[in-house]
Amino acid sequence: MNRYAEARVFGYGIDSPKIGFPGLLKTVYTGGGTIIHTHRNNEILFALLLRLLGAKFRLIFTRHSDTKPSGFTLWLMNKADSVISLNPGMAKSLPCRNVMIPHGVDTELFSPGESTGIQGVEQKHLVSVVGRIRPSKGQLVAMKAIARLLANNREWGLMLVGRVDNTAYANEIRELAIKNNVESQVHFLPETDEIIKYYRASSVVIIPSVSEGFSLVCLEAMACGVLTIATATAGIHSSVIQHGINGFLFPVNDDAALSRILSEVIPGGAKPDPEIIRGTIVEKWSVDNNVRELLKVYSNKKE
């Protein structure tokens, strides 16, 4: 964003130029043309408090969940000058006016590169599922789909990268791996700041999510040129992936359909060209595209 306009983060958790509370107050009470872009209910409430106390700024809100907003959340959203949605389904279902602006990824950072290997993982070919270990992310579906294929292809492994949110669910995955005698090929790996390393080490990334507000993993993996197989109706998967051309889609919770796709890929079968996969993201889903669309909203009056 700072390549195009001055932007500061109020808060923590993001490695970007910051603005403190005194600086924020000075900006909204003495400056002109300030925009506050919020992403959570508590952030809107804070902004509305400032506005109640006389602060002048435009208020933007991005909705990240694809679930139906509560009455209170909808009330807050209607207080914003503009509401941003992330995918076509969300844009259509939100009961308020909104503009759809998908996230983008830094295609210079997320790019193809030579694999340096993953410590503790011996298999030469790897399939990855990235995300917190919980039912909504669908890792068990991936395990069911790939179990027999792993048993017949010992040089392949499955990496589940992410924090375990549901221990019972994680144990169910482990038990299925043991039942199929592939436990040495299934690796639970913690959440990491070096996710690009894991993408580059992967031959395939599966996104078996039941639902997604967006799905940055899809863009990140594809920007790295990795074959991505994702659920058709979650997040922006069907907007990004053209089945059989730059990736593959399968129905939610359909491990049999996923297994059929994997059975064509895992033995080393034909798959989309990495340049075509990456080209999709570079052309339409880069962070630069995202910022340009945001700037259009920032410069407009109430949507």
DOMI-669634 format. One record per residue (C-alpha): residue in one letter; x, z, y. Coordinates in steps of 0.05 Angstrom, whole numbers, padded with zeros to 5 digits, always signed. Layout:
AXZY ...
REM end
This chain:
M+00000+00000+00000 N+00056+00017+00049 R+00080-00055+00046 Y+00016-00074+00083 A-00006-00012+00122 E+00016+00060+00135 A-00011+00105+00080 R+00000+00178+00065 V-00023+00223+00008 F-00054+00290+00023 G-00045+00333-00039 Y-00001+00331-00100 G+00011+00294-00165 I+00028+00227-00134 D+00099+00206-00118 S+00085+00175-00050 P+00096+00192+00023 K+00057+00255+00039 I+00019+00283+00099 G+00011+00358+00107 F-00050+00395+00133 P-00026+00399+00206 G-00010+00325+00205 L-00078+00308+00175 L-00114+00348+00228 K-00075+00314+00284 T-00091+00246+00255 V-00166+00256+00248 Y-00176+00292+00313 T-00130+00255+00360 G-00115+00189+00327 G-00158+00127+00321 G-00173+00082+00262 T-00159+00134+00209 I-00186+00122+00139 I-00194+00176+00086 H-00199+00147+00016 T-00226+00197-00034 H-00232+00196-00110 R-00266+00262-00129 N-00326+00303-00106 N-00284+00359-00078 E-00245+00309-00036 I-00310+00281-00006 L-00334+00352+00009 F-00269+00367+00045 A-00275+00302+00085 L-00347+00317+00103 L-00327+00386+00127 L-00276+00355+00173 R-00329+00306+00198 L-00378+00363+00210 L-00324+00396+00253 G-00317+00334+00296 A-00263+00294+00261 K-00267+00218+00268 F-00249+00173+00210 R-00278+00123+00160 L-00293+00152+00091 I-00282+00111+00029 F-00298+00134-00042 T-00276+00104-00108 R-00319+00120-00168 H-00276+00126-00231 S-00326+00145-00285 D-00372+00095-00318 T-00424+00149-00332 K-00487+00157-00291 P-00471+00200-00229 S-00507+00266-00220 G-00556+00274-00163 F-00505+00314-00124 T-00450+00262-00135 L-00497+00207-00114 W-00514+00246-00051 L-00440+00252-00035 M-00428+00178-00049 N-00482+00159+00000 K-00445+00198+00054 A-00385+00151+00047 D-00378+00091+00092 S-00359+00048+00032 V-00363+00060-00044 I-00316+00024-00091 S-00330+00011-00164 L-00278-00010-00216 N-00312-00057-00265 P-00373-00103-00268 G-00414-00054-00311 M-00402+00003-00263 A-00416-00040-00202 K-00483-00061-00232 S-00505+00008-00255 L-00487+00049-00193 P-00552+00065-00156 C-00520+00053-00088 R-00487-00005-00052 N-00415-00015-00073 V-00359-00065-00075 M-00320-00077-00139 I-00245-00073-00133 P-00208-00065-00199 H-00142-00027-00202 G-00078-00067-00206 V-00010-00055-00236 D+00060-00065-00209 T+00080-00127-00248 E+00153-00118-00228 L+00155-00049-00259 F+00111-00066-00319 S+00147-00126-00347 P+00175-00151-00413 G+00242-00123-00434 E+00286-00109-00494 S+00265-00050-00537 T+00314+00007-00539 G+00277+00040-00597 I+00237+00105-00600 Q+00272+00168-00623 G+00246+00192-00690 V+00210+00127-00705 E+00244+00086-00760 Q+00197+00027-00768 K+00218-00039-00740 H+00149-00062-00719 L+00102-00016-00681 V+00029-00013-00663 S+00012+00035-00606 V-00049+00071-00581 V-00038+00103-00513 G-00083+00158-00487 R-00104+00230-00498 I-00121+00245-00570 R-00196+00255-00569 P-00258+00221-00599 S-00275+00181-00536 K-00207+00146-00541 G-00220+00122-00612 Q-00153+00136-00646 L-00188+00151-00712 V-00219+00081-00711 A-00150+00052-00704 M-00124+00095-00761 K-00181+00073-00807 A-00168+00000-00789 I-00093+00002-00800 A-00084+00051-00858 R-00086+00000-00915 L-00044-00050-00875 L+00010+00002-00864 A+00011+00018-00938 N+00024-00055-00953 N+00074-00065-00897 R+00124-00007-00896 E+00165-00036-00839 W+00105-00026-00793 G+00086+00040-00759 L+00032+00068-00715 M+00048+00108-00651 L-00005+00152-00620 V+00022+00167-00551 G-00013+00221-00511 R-00031+00294-00505 V-00074+00323-00560 D-00139+00346-00528 N-00177+00356-00593 T-00136+00388-00649 A-00190+00379-00702 Y-00194+00305-00685 A-00118+00298-00689 N-00118+00333-00757 E-00171+00285-00783 I-00125+00227-00765 R-00066+00262-00800 E-00109+00275-00862 L-00128+00201-00866 A-00055+00182-00860 I-00037+00229-00917 K-00095+00204-00960 N-00067+00133-00953 N+00005+00155-00964 V+00027+00129-00896 E+00041+00195-00860 S+00114+00175-00850 Q+00090+00113-00813 V+00043+00149-00765 H+00075+00183-00705 F+00042+00231-00656 L+00083+00227-00592 P+00072+00268-00529 E+00049+00243-00462 T+00108+00210-00427 D+00132+00186-00359 E+00171+00131-00395 I+00110+00093-00421 I+00142+00025-00406 K+00194+00041-00459 Y+00137+00050-00510 Y+00102-00014-00490 R+00167-00053-00497 A+00178-00023-00566 S+00108-00044-00588 S+00088-00108-00623 V+00014-00092-00612 V-00025-00044-00568 I-00095-00023-00591 I-00145+00005-00542 P-00203+00030-00586 S-00238+00070-00531 V-00313+00083-00535 S-00318+00081-00459 E-00271+00073-00401 G-00281+00076-00326 F-00227+00023-00320 S-00169+00020-00371 L-00101+00015-00338 V-00068+00014-00407 C-00097-00055-00417 L-00064-00082-00354 E+00001-00045-00365 A+00011-00068-00437 M-00008-00140-00421 A+00038-00141-00360 C+00094-00123-00410 G+00074-00184-00451 V+00047-00142-00509 L-00010-00167-00552 T-00069-00123-00535 I-00130-00112-00579 A-00187-00074-00544 T-00260-00055-00549 A-00303-00108-00518 T-00351-00065-00478 A-00305-00011-00450 G-00277-00014-00380 I-00251-00081-00357 H-00228-00105-00426 S-00275-00164-00431 S-00259-00184-00359 V-00185-00187-00374 I-00180-00209-00447 Q-00203-00277-00471 H-00211-00268-00545 G-00159-00307-00584 I-00126-00334-00521 N-00090-00276-00488 G-00112-00219-00534 F-00168-00197-00580 L-00233-00159-00572 F-00274-00120-00623 P-00339-00079-00622 V-00335-00005-00606 N-00324+00038-00669 D-00319-00023-00714 D-00257-00008-00754 A-00272-00065-00802 A-00271-00116-00746 L-00207-00086-00719 S-00176-00088-00788 R-00192-00162-00795 I-00156-00177-00730 L-00096-00134-00749 S-00091-00166-00818 E-00076-00232-00783 V-00024-00201-00738 I+00014-00149-00778 P+00044-00195-00831 G+00074-00234-00774 G+00019-00284-00764 A+00007-00327-00702 K-00011-00290-00638 P-00019-00307-00564 D+00043-00327-00525 P+00072-00266-00487 E+00078-00309-00425 I+00004-00325-00427 I-00012-00251-00437 R+00031-00229-00378 G+00009-00288-00335 T-00062-00263-00336 I-00041-00198-00303 V+00008-00228-00253 E-00044-00278-00229 K-00107-00235-00224 W-00093-00161-00237 S-00030-00142-00197 V-00027-00083-00150 D-00017-00132-00092 N-00085-00163-00107 N-00115-00093-00109 V-00085-00074-00042 R-00108-00138-00008 E-00179-00125-00030 L-00176-00052-00008 L-00152-00073+00061 K-00213-00118+00068 V-00257-00057+00056 Y-00216-00014+00103 S-00225-00065+00159 N-00301-00072+00149 K-00358-00031+00174 K-00404+00008+00126 E-00416-00031+00061 
REM end
